[in-house]
Amino acid sequence: MKAVLLDADTLGEDIDLAPIREVVDELVMYASTTLEQLAAHLDGADLIIVNKTYIPAWAMTGRKAIFVLATGTNNIDMAAAQAQGVPVFNVTNYGTASVAQHTLMLMLALAAKLPLYQRDLAAGAWQQSEFFCLSHHKTLALAGKTLAIVGAGTLGNAVATLAEAFGMRVCFSARPGVASDERPSLDSLLPEADVLSFHCPLTEHTRHLLNRERLARVKRGCLVINCARGGIIDENAALAALIDGRIGGLAVDVLPEEPPRQGHALLDALVDGLNLIVTPHNAWISREARQNIIDMTARNITRWREDFSCKR
């Protein structure tokens, strides 16, 4: 079986690809692949291994399976794959520890008003202070505060465990769009949550889940964190709420368009002296998480090969 990895550079250079090499007969790697290069790069390939490169219907002809180095499969024409009988495998929960750690880092930084104090230090405010410390930006002790989490999967629960270690009270909201979920609704949690953290998929029910109307009902000073998908919160409305003082801090690791080649209001606002953090969708990038992707993909290939052999 010849396998082709189309966009190896998205995984970095410090991971061990041996687990995949051991379960395929031949592995050909390309740093990246454009749509114009796709046909040439897939020449003779039985298996497609891909992270973000788009795989259209025509590219599946003659392929035996597709292995996605991510949880999302939105870069695969899934309807075509099903129609052509090409199985698609993905990986899940590979970066739970990494993303949960990143989420708590953002939460702690917002609570400590770190963006504001870092700007003050860069401007020489401490050096000119009449006192031994700077304390004009009031910080928040997380112990005893309420964290409302949207998304009660593996990642949401990992964040809850870390938050509880800081003495926080954790509440999970009901799944958006599921009427039978007996957990409290997000709307009922908004007036009491000191921190809101999103760890749910982007669906028709979660797009702009935190919108202008809900932001008007949040507890004043609430910290908002999105490490899920861009568009789950209305970023422009959240920025307006931050500027108005309705929310006390905003941190996102994701934006609706990535990379944001056309810019974004949150990026423009980073110089405005707000309690605002934007990270470049890198919550998942620890070496441990990226190696998990390789190991899980190798296991997916092994399971597929065993099943493929049984069917022959």
N, C-alpha and C positions, 0 to 999 in steps of 0.2 A: 504493500500500500504506500503510495506516494502522498505525503501531506505537504501542503504549502501554507506557511504562516505569512500573511499578507502585510502586517503592520507591526513588526517586531519592536520598533522604536517606542511604541506606546507603553511598553512594559519596562523600559529601562535596560541598562546594561549589566546590572548587578544581580541578576537572577540566574538560576541553574535550569537550563532547558533539558537536562539529561532525562528527567522523568518522561518527557514526550518523545525524545529520541529513542528511548528504550521500547516504546510500544508501537512505533511505525517503522516501516522498512526504509523509508527515505524521508528526510525533512529538509525542505528548501525554504529559506527565509528571505524576506524582503523587508527592508527598513520601513518602507511605506508603499502604498499602491494607490495610484489615481485611477479614475474610471477608464481613462485612455490606456492605462497599463494593465488593466485587469485581465483581459484575454490572454496576453502574453505571459503574465505571471502565473496564471492557472493552467497553462499548457501541460497536459498529462497528469494533472492532479486528480487523485481519488478523493482526498479529504481536504476541506477548506478549514483552516484555523484562522480566526479573525477577531479583532477587537472592535474597531469602529468603522472599518472600510465598508461601504455599502455593497451588498450582494444582490443584484437584480435577478430576475427570472432567468435570463439567458445564460447567466454564469453558472447555473445549477445543472445544466445539461451534462450528463455523463458523470456527475459527482455522486459519491456514495453517502456522504454525511458532511454536516457543517458543525464546527465546534466554536462557539462564541466565548471569548475570553472575558466575559462580563455577564451581569445578570440580565440586562436589557437586550432584547433582540430586535429593536426597532430599526436596526440597519440591515435587517434581512427581510426580503420579500417573503413573509411567512406563508401567505396564501399560495404563492408559486411553489414554495418548498413542499407544502402539503400536497398540492396537485401533482407534483412530479415524484412524490414519494421519497423525498430527501429529508431524513431526520435532522432536526436541529437541536443541539445540546448547549446548555449554558451553565454557568456556575453561580452559586448563591452563597451568601454569608461568608465570603472569603475575607472580607475586611471588617468584620464586626468590631473587633477590638480596636482597630485603627480609627474607624469612624466614630465610635463611642468616645474614645480618647480625645479626638478632635472636637467633638461636640462639647465635652466638658471644658476643654481649653477655651473655647469661645464663650461659654457660659461664665467661667471664672474671670476672663478678661473683661467682659461687659460689666460684671458685678463690681469689679475693682476699678472701673472707668479707665482701664489701661490705655485705650486710644487717646483719651484726653490728657492724661498725665504724661504720656510719651511726647505729645506735641508740646506741652508746657516745658518739659525738660529740654527739648531741642531748641526752644526759644529762649532758654536761660532763666526761666522763672524760679527754679530752685536756688540758683546762685544769687538771685536778687531778693530772696525771701527774708522777711524780718524774723522768721521763726525757723526751727530746726526741720520742719516738714512742710509739705504742701497738703492742704486738706479742703480746698475750696470746691472740689468735685466730690459730692457725697457718695460713698460706696455702699454696697449691699452685702450683708452677711447671708450666705445661702442657708445656713442652719435654721430650721424651722419654717422655711419658705415653701411655697407650693409650686411644684413643677407639673404642668399639664403636658402630656405627650400625646401626639397624634400619630398612631402607628404602633400597634402592640405586638409586632413581630420580634424576631431575634434581636435586631438592632435596637428597637425601642426598649426592650427589656434590659439590654446591656447598658444603655444609658441610665435607665432607672436604677440599676444596681449601683452604678458609680455615684449617682446623685444621692441615693440613700446613705452612702458612706459619708457624705457631707452633711447629713442630718436633714435632708429635704423630705418633704411629704410629696409623694408621687401619685398622680392620678392619670389614668388613661382615658381618653375620650372614646366615645362610640365610633365605630367605623363609618365614615361618611357614606351616605347612600344605602345603608343597611338598617332598615326599620326595626328588625328583630334584635339588634344589639342592645343589651340591657345596661351597658355602661353609660355614664353620664354623657350628655351631648356636649360638643365643643362649646355651643352657646351658653350652656349652664356653667361651664368652667371658666369662661372669660372673665367674669367679675372677681374671681378669687385667685387666679393664677398669677404668681409673681414671675414665672418664666414659662414661655411656650416653646416647645421644641417639636419639629416636624420630622417624621421618619416613615412616611407613607409614600406609596407610588403616585405618580401623576395620572389621574384618570378624569373622566368627565365629572365625577363627583368631588374631586379634590382640586381642580384647577381654580385658582383664586379663592381657595377655601378661606384664607384670611384676607378678606376684602375690606373696602372702606367702611362698610356698615359694621362689620364685626370689630374692626379696629376702634370704632367709636365706643364699643362696649367693653373693651379690655380694662383691666385694673390699671389705674394710672401708674406709670413707672415700670410696667411689665417689660421684661426682656424677651425678645423674639429671636429664635434661632431656626434656620432652615438648612439642614444638611441632607435633604431628600432630593427634590428636583426643582429646578427653576420653574416659576409659574404656579407653584402651590400657594405661595403668598402673592398678593398683588404688590410687587416691589415698589412701584411708584406711590401707592397709597401708604405703604409702610414707611417709606422715606418721609412723606408728608407728616405722618403721625410722629415720627422721630423729631422732625424739625419743630413741630408744634408742642413737643413735650408730652404728648399722650403716652408714648412708650418711652422707656428709659434707655433702651439700647437695641441695636439690630445687628445681627451677624448672619451672613449667608456664605455657603460654600458652593452655591450653584446659582446660575442665571438661566433665563429662558433660552438664550442662544449662546452656545459655547463652541469655540471661543467667541467672545463678544466683539467681533470685528467692526461692528457699527457703533461700538461704545454702549454705555448704559448709564442711566441716571445715578445709580449707586456708586459707580466708579468715579463719576464726576464729583460726587459729594464727599469723597474721601479727604479732600483738602478743606472741608468746611468746618472743622472743629466739632464734629459730632461723635457720639459714642457709637461708632459704626465700624464694623469689620467686614471686609470681603476677602475671602480666600479663593484661589483659582481651581476649584473642584479638585482639591488635593487631599481631602480627608482620608482617602483610601490608599494613599501611595506608599505607605510603609513597605519596606522590603519584605517583611513577613506576609503582608497581605498579597503582594504581587507574586510571591513564591507560592502562596496558597492557590492562586489562580492556575499556575502551571501544574501543580500537583493534582488539583481537582480535574483539570482538563485531561491529564494523562489517565486518570481513573475513568473519566467519561469515554475516552477512546478504547480503553481496555474492555469496558462493559459493552460498548457497541461492537467491537470485534468478536467478542464471545457470542453475542446475539446474532451477528452476521454469519458467523461460522455455523451456528445451529440451523440457520434458515437455508443454507446452501445444500 
